[in-house]
Amino acid sequence: MLDPRVIDPGQELVRREELADRDLDQIVRVMEALRRWREADRRASEASRRYMRLGETDMRAIRYLIAAGHHGRPVTPGALAGHLKISTASTTKLLDRLVEGGHVLRHPHPSDRRSVVIEVTAATRRTARLTVGRRHARRFGVISRLSPAERELVAVFLEDLAHTVDEE
């Protein structure tokens, strides 16, 4: 339970003397809903990774490669390393694993013969679309049902929430 009345009765962390019980109940409801959403999202991501037999960094790499492909941007191993914030040696191991698993292909760079570009295979693109893509489409549907004012409010709320993590 995330109720500060229970977990912080002395108000050492959360000052709430100016909030009515109804307000506290709503705040707790929002926090519980966020917790349930994070847990559901974690389970869905884990299921996708297991289905595709990929780790967290592997999935991040696949998402980046798919997005870059949609924009017609070739991705080099160095660009992938920069995006993932991992070493070039780790990137080489990651790419070897993804190539061996049939998830990506290496091709000669179109303008720099010393380099290669990486692209996602059609099969992996299709699988990602059927798993992660469908999940995003359902989220889009939920968000599209909100009014413009509600979407703005939710966006500001989530951005502010993200800043609380950045401040730690």
N, C-alpha and C positions, 0 to 999 in steps of 0.2 A: 504494500500500500504506500502511496506517495503523499498521504495526508500529513501536512506539517503539524497538525494538532496532535498527531500520534507520534511521528518520528522526531519532532522538535518542540516538545511541550514548553520548554523554557524560552522559546523564541530566540535562541542563540544564533540561528542561521537565517530564519525567515521571520521578519517583522510583519505581524498581521493584526495588530490591535485596531487598526482603522477599517478592517474588512469585516463585513457581516458574514454570518454563517452561510447564507445563500451564495455570496461571492466566493467564499472558500470552497464550497461544494462544487461550484462551476470550475474553478481553477483546478481542483483535484480531478474533476471529470476530464478536462483537457489534457492534463498530465498523464492520466491513465490511458486516454485514447492514443496519445503519442507513444507511450510505452507499448501498447498493443500493436500499433502500426509498425514500430521499429522491429518488434519481435516477428511479426508476420513477414515483413520485408526480408529480415535475416533468414528466416526459414525458406522463403522462396528463392533467395539468392543461393543458399546452400544447395537446394534441390537442383537448381540450374547447373551449378558447378559440378555436383556429383553426376548429373546426367551427361554433361559434356566431358567429364573426367578432367576438370581444370581446377587449379588453385585460384586464390583471390587475385594475385598479380597477373596470372594468365588471363583471367576474365577482364581485368582492367585493360590489358593489352589488346584483347580481341575487340572490346568496345571502342577503344581509341582507333584501331585500324579500320573498323567498320565506319566510324564517323568520318575519318579522313578520306576513305574511299567515296563516301557520299558527296564530299566536297571536291573530289578529283585531285586531292593532294597525295603525292607519293610519300611514303614513310620509310625513312632509312633506319637502320638499327640505332644510330646516334640520336635521332629524333625520338624514337621510342624510349630509349634510355632516359632522355631528358624528361619526357612526359611522365614516366613511371618513377623518376627519381631513384634509379638504380644504376649500378656501375655497368660499364660496357661488357665486362666479363659476365656479370649476372644476366645481361641482356642476351649475350650469345648463348648461354645455357638455356634461358627461357625460349629463345627462338628455336634452338635445336629440339627442345621438348615439343614445342608447338608444331614444328615441321614433322617430326616423327609421329605425332598424334593425328596428322592429317588436317590440322586446323589452319595452317598458314603455308604460303609458298614464298620462296625467295626468287627474285628476278633481277637481271642486270638493270642498273639504274639507266633510265633513258638518255641522260645527258652527262653522267659522270661514270665512266667505265671502271673506276676504282671502287665504286660503291654498289650496293644492292638496294632494292626496295622490297618491302614486305607487303603481302596482301592476304586477306582472309580467303580461304577456299569457299567455293559456292555452298558446299555441304554445311560448313560451320556457320556461314552467313544465314542460311535457311534455318538451321537449328536455333540460332540466337534470335532470329525473328519470331519463331514459334514459341519460344519460352520468354525471354526478356521483352521482346517486342510486344507480345500480347499483354504482358503485365503493364507496360507503359501505356498501351492503348486504353486499358481499363482505367488507369489513373487519369489519363487525359479526359475520358468521359466524365469522371466524377468532377474534375475541375471545370469542365465546360458547362456543367449544370449550375455553377455558381454565377451570381450576377457579377458585372464588372467591378462593382464596389467590394463585393465579398472576395473576389480574386485578389484585388489590391490589398485588402486587409490581411488575407492569408499569406500573401507574398511578403509583406512587411513583417508579419509575425514570425515567419520561418527564417527570414534574414536576420532579424533580431535574435532569434533563438540560436542561429549559427554563430553569431558574434559572442554569445555567452561561452561557447566551447573555445573559440579563438582566444578568449581572455584568460583561460586557465594556464 
